[in-house]
């Protein structure tokens, strides 16, 4: 199954200046629990926003740079289609960003795992609109703001219709 996973603000903001707009520890925990042990596909800028590759995941980085240097357990593809082809066929694959890769992924994805942050932000990268004609909300879990989370948010799982 191809799963697109993202944390998205009320106004579909994802980030600014190649950085996240919020710090939500429970969202990080959920991301880690869902993606650990799987292939993760991302654009080059998303990969470069990490201090180092994420542990216990196989990274596929989409870039047009022919000689892009990659660490161990990381691979390069020049398109989303090629990246998906590099993954095992009967396993969950996670598409983790950024904005342009998310736009391309909407036709490929079978499932969306969205953390909807209940706040709008100034951003330069946005998640595409989720088309209600193509996606059905399957599950929703609300998380209030608290001492560790400055904003309330909801975990939303969508399945392709």
Secondary structure, 3 states (H helix, E strand, C coil): CEEEEEEEECCCEEEECCEECCCEHHHHHHHHHHHCCCEEEEEHHHHHCCCCCCCCCEEEEECCCCCCCCCCCEEEECCHHHHHHCCCCCCCEEECCCHHHHHHHCCCCCEEEEEEECCCCCCCEECCCCCCCCEEEEEEEEECCECCECCCEEEEEEEEC
